[in-house]
C-alpha cells in the first residue's frame, strides 16, 4: 500500500514547492478521481492546471477521465475535443484516441448501477 501512496506524496510535495506545477496538479487530480473517486477534488486540481496553462493538451485529456468516471460523458467528450485541438502532432492524437477508447469502456463500468 505504501507504493500506491508514494506518487500522491510526491505530487503534494511538488505542489507545496510550486502550487502551479501542472504535472503535479494533473497527476494528483487523476489519482484523486481514479483511486479515491473524489471527483470534486480532482476537478478543482484540473481547473487549477487549466487556469495556469489553458493550452496544455495533457491537462484537458486527463481531466476528461474524471468526467467520464463521474458519468458526465458530454463534458468528457468536450474535453477530449479540446485535447485534440491543442495536440500538436498526429502521433499524439493517435495516443489520445487509444486512451479515450479505454476510458469510455471504464466509464461504462463506473456508471452501471450496483
Steps between C-alpha positions, in 0.01 A plus 500: 500500500795734565590475130157630403532799729845608387388674175241697696753598764738619230224692320402674824866582566539642149189713553631622834813619320314639196123518520484554122691183409280374217636145498440464873150647472409261219653192666342572835166586340490176305589295806230679705240399243622151416606365837284699742200592284545856626367655181448847644854513640636377167303763308642775716855381432437476126339843489802644675728333244289642216500846659881490502534365145174493301676357196649197676351208307589242764303692763192491279547130427552382857213715625269329250539172689362656816184605319470156338537330840242738646247411230519832314579376149419823316753700702753219469462503122527879489827478690637236263407728210693780671794262532492417131481869411806571712702189409789597276567179311329203344672243724372684805148495361521124441610438860217721622247305293620167643494631859154647457368175358616315814358776720157473339492130587591585861229764508240237413618287791488791746159620385324165548268495797607249764 
